[in-house]
Amino acid sequence: MKKNFDNAGVASFHMELFLMNIVQRQEIIDLARTDLAKLLLDYFDMSPSQQAYIAAMTPAFKLTTGNGIAETWESGQYIQFQKDAKHPGDHYKDMVILDPNMIINRTAQSNQEQSVPIRLPISI
């Protein structure tokens, strides 16, 4: 059953995703990486305007965002998702995606130790 594309729906999707066996979870992670639009349309109940927005996303945007989502899930973390209620009279939509990518953890390392990359979750 498709989830609502809101805070509760995305949280429910995450819960189910991390309860799946590793093979099923990896299939969804791979789908995020290769076809973000299909993932969104297959797993979330999207309004016609949301479907149009997904169709208009550039390939580069879908690839970058899909990779960030996949890497976040592969690191065992939930996507930080926040969808605010639309204010009456608002006719525009803002979408902000923050992906801190990989950072280098240099805390308490000797000269012989290598830096350890840490995956921070993507925020949408």
Legacy VTK file of the C-alpha trace (Angstrom):
# vtk DataFile Version 3.0
C-alpha trace
ASCII
DATASET POLYDATA
POINTS 124 float
0.000 0.000 0.000
1.306 3.454 -0.912
2.181 5.873 1.863
1.140 9.497 2.071
3.952 11.827 1.057
4.025 13.645 4.365
6.000 13.414 7.598
3.999 10.451 8.951
4.026 8.596 5.618
7.777 8.948 5.138
8.401 7.880 8.759
6.201 4.811 8.228
8.045 3.995 4.987
11.393 4.223 6.805
10.184 1.900 9.536
9.073 -0.691 6.991
12.268 -0.261 4.959
14.514 -1.027 7.913
12.398 -4.021 8.938
12.790 -5.618 5.482
15.322 -8.320 4.877
18.591 -7.115 3.403
17.745 -8.231 -0.158
14.412 -6.380 -0.248
15.973 -3.289 1.339
18.811 -3.287 -1.181
16.336 -3.465 -4.075
14.670 -0.271 -2.842
18.038 1.390 -2.206
19.103 0.496 -5.743
15.830 1.926 -7.078
16.498 5.218 -5.259
19.920 5.341 -6.897
18.792 4.413 -10.425
15.230 5.762 -10.729
14.168 8.150 -7.973
10.966 9.089 -9.810
9.828 5.445 -9.972
10.574 4.968 -6.279
8.504 8.004 -5.325
5.603 7.093 -7.604
5.602 3.392 -6.637
5.751 3.839 -2.863
3.992 7.156 -2.189
0.519 8.468 -3.003
1.310 11.613 -4.991
-1.100 14.344 -5.994
-1.246 15.348 -9.678
0.876 18.444 -8.974
3.476 16.323 -7.154
3.536 13.886 -10.082
4.112 16.803 -12.456
6.931 18.092 -10.238
8.584 14.663 -10.263
8.263 14.475 -14.061
9.931 17.895 -14.375
12.955 17.045 -12.188
16.193 17.143 -14.158
18.162 13.909 -14.560
21.087 15.468 -12.657
18.831 16.432 -9.737
17.269 12.945 -9.597
20.701 11.307 -9.743
22.250 13.488 -7.044
19.252 13.257 -4.730
18.781 9.534 -5.343
22.430 8.854 -4.546
22.189 10.879 -1.338
19.081 8.969 -0.282
20.665 5.601 -1.122
23.875 6.423 0.744
21.893 7.577 3.788
19.913 4.322 3.867
23.040 2.240 3.271
24.599 3.870 6.324
21.590 2.691 8.354
20.066 6.142 8.818
16.682 7.623 8.083
16.361 10.577 5.729
15.615 13.703 7.705
12.288 14.636 6.089
10.184 17.673 6.976
7.091 18.643 5.013
5.425 21.773 6.326
1.704 22.386 5.948
0.834 24.700 3.092
-0.364 28.099 4.244
-3.668 29.309 2.767
-3.070 31.447 -0.280
0.425 30.093 -0.987
0.800 29.146 -4.631
4.468 28.285 -4.630
6.447 25.378 -3.296
9.851 25.376 -1.711
11.966 22.274 -1.636
15.239 22.353 0.187
17.600 19.425 0.057
20.677 19.443 2.212
23.253 16.751 1.600
26.396 17.185 3.659
28.004 14.357 1.663
30.942 12.720 3.311
32.899 14.588 5.914
36.250 13.650 7.324
36.358 12.882 11.033
39.723 14.140 12.209
39.015 14.066 15.929
41.578 12.347 18.160
43.629 10.768 15.383
47.302 10.080 15.461
49.517 10.646 12.431
49.370 6.950 11.569
45.569 6.656 11.579
43.576 7.442 8.474
40.528 9.675 8.448
37.220 7.835 8.701
34.438 9.068 6.414
31.103 9.584 8.170
27.833 9.652 6.247
25.492 12.333 7.474
21.834 11.840 6.516
20.384 13.777 3.632
17.713 16.260 4.700
14.654 17.056 2.596
LINES 1 125
124 0 1 2 3 4 5 6 7 8 9 10 11 12 13 14 15 16 17 18 19 20 21 22 23 24 25 26 27 28 29 30 31 32 33 34 35 36 37 38 39 40 41 42 43 44 45 46 47 48 49 50 51 52 53 54 55 56 57 58 59 60 61 62 63 64 65 66 67 68 69 70 71 72 73 74 75 76 77 78 79 80 81 82 83 84 85 86 87 88 89 90 91 92 93 94 95 96 97 98 99 100 101 102 103 104 105 106 107 108 109 110 111 112 113 114 115 116 117 118 119 120 121 122 123
